[in-house]
Each structure stands twice: as structure tokens, then as C-alpha cells.
């Protein structure tokens, strides 16, 4: 009996690897780029899977097919205050159901699994900078952790 192929074989670390490879190719030769995995935002509230500092703070949030999206509304509130740019990298099964929740200023990339388990990242939507960054939270995040009341 032949084993059934799982709906989506790739986990978050595999997807993150493909994403970082694509980002590094795009940023090749630029000296002012820093990429960080698992960057926490607004202490203990949310994290982005990959953060890229390249003139703007750009967060990438991966939502693989095996994940649920129950935390997405709360995450979006944190991201809206702390990030200048945000890209959701989502499995196909999440795209149609949740695209309405994704804010207009967010990019959207679809994760497409190839026939042999490879990953293709397809840009579905490009957008602009976040118009609602909370400068106090952004400054706190960037190192100005002493906040006067």
C-alpha cells in the first residue's frame, strides 16, 4: 500500500529557508542589510519569523498550511504599531479565507509546493509603508527602551 502524501509537507523552517534565500538574492551586494530570525515585537506579544533591516524595518510572517490563524487579529495589532513594512507568506489554503484580514499596507506572498516538495514563493500583492507606525513603540523596539511618562 502506498503512503498518502501529506497535504503540505513543508514546515515553517523549510519555508523560512526558502524565504531567506530569496531575500538574500534580492539584497545581494547591499552593505546595510541585516536579517534576524524570530524577532520579538512589543515584548511578549508577537514575533515575526524574519525581520529585515534595510532602511526600513520589514517583518515577514509565515503561515504554513499546518497552522491555524486564531492569533492573526492580535498579531496584526502589534505589527501595525511596530513595523514599517510587513509581508505575510501564507499557504494557499489561508489565502482566500484570510486575505480580508490582511491590512492594505501589507504584502502577500503565496507558498506553493512543487510536485517534488520544493517551494515556490509567488508575490500576490505589493503595497506601501505602514502609515500607522506608533513612533514610541518603534523607538522602544529600536533601542530607546527608557520611556518617560
Secondary structure as GFF3:
##gff-version 3
##sequence-region A 1 149
A	DSSP	alpha_helix	12	27	.	.	.	ID=ss1
A	DSSP	beta_strand	34	41	.	.	.	ID=ss2
A	DSSP	beta_strand	46	53	.	.	.	ID=ss3
A	DSSP	beta_strand	57	63	.	.	.	ID=ss4
A	DSSP	alpha_helix	72	82	.	.	.	ID=ss5
A	DSSP	beta_strand	85	91	.	.	.	ID=ss6
A	DSSP	alpha_helix	92	98	.	.	.	ID=ss7
A	DSSP	beta_strand	107	113	.	.	.	ID=ss8
A	DSSP	beta_strand	119	125	.	.	.	ID=ss9
A	DSSP	alpha_helix	135	141	.	.	.	ID=ss10
###
